[in-house]
Amino acid sequence: MLDDTLLDDPAALQRADRDRALLALAGAGARVRTALRLADAAGLDRLRPDGRPRAVLVAGHGSALTAGEILTALAGNAGLITTLPPTEAVAPRADRAGAPPAFTAGLGWQLPGWAGPLDLLVVSSADGGEPGLVSLAEQAYARGCAIAVTAPVGSPLAEAALQVRALPLPYVTSVLPEDEAPARPAAEPDLPAEDPAALWSHLTPLLALAQKIGITQLPYDALPAVADLLDATAVRCRPDAAAYTNPAKGLAARLAGTVPLLWAEGPIAGAVATRFAAQLAERAGRPALAGPLPQVLTAHRGMFTGQLGAGADPDDFFRDRVDEPDPLHLQVLLLRHVPGAPGGRPGAQPGGVPGVPDEVDGPVEVPEDDAGPRSFGVTRAHRLAGAHDVRLTEYATTRPDPLHALADLVALTDFAAVYLGLAAAQS
């Protein structure tokens, strides 16, 4: 059971945060600004594309693939976006110093058979040392594909980008000061934890490139505004903000001791739900199931009538439970993007809804008795949860721009995953 008083102890959170995940998330806005500046310096602002590519293939692993999925959600039907995850793994060779090689050094990627001169390959890596990605870039060059590479300056992948005439886009590494570097040894040295803010170092140059070649139709100032939104979320979700004013701490407390079902309405919320499930596993060590409405209702229906349902307790009601651990129950988290809702939030009516101030910035928790319009899928989700006494918490963002709505939700859920992991580690 989570002791939620730990969430209101900034000193305890700082001690538990040995790899400085909260500090990394707080610097996400700075990463976006730096990535935009470096992309322009690398020549993106001088790029004059001759039409749009037939398809954009995004290759990498971890957050690099998440960035590709987000681009798919933002592009809609404007273009074909395909993510290329690794397809094989071999035992990597140790380096000359004898250090254990990273597992990712043995990953391999394969270019689809149909890829050719009409297509664009975007390779993105936080390390830049994966031979498999270098080989993939060489495959694409041999087939005549246009290539862009996001990798740290001086890495093998960045050097290979010059050989295959790719557009080099520098990867922005962590902004942590040297004395704040993580000191905790990795439990699995060849499977190190990913930087929680790495997504923005992958996503920013990818979206800037997509905007340049006409895959997305974002406002000209959309990406710089994302940096401001991330900064604002970092202030709201800072460690010394009390749990009742910190939305990320509140969300973490709700998910403690539960099996989260992350449901999403629409492609933007769907990308966030998938990202949140990965972050809960990575940062909090918690399993979570994510899926889009309406198909998730049939996919997860059986869990409500099983042992995790709130009403599933066939044993003696009067038995002594003092020495038993608290049972796990389901918790549905419904994420929505509701652009243009009156009053700045779903279901807002003239005069407002009690308990939700009109000036709230960022995603808001929608009251259970909200009378605003809902799709049938959302209505059925509430009815399914209510029929089985499963708690459903709904968060919605009303920002009209899809990218800003996504940034709002990702920032909130990233902080929540880190807080849940830190508090659980101290319990």
Disulfide bonds with the S-S distance in Angstrom:
none
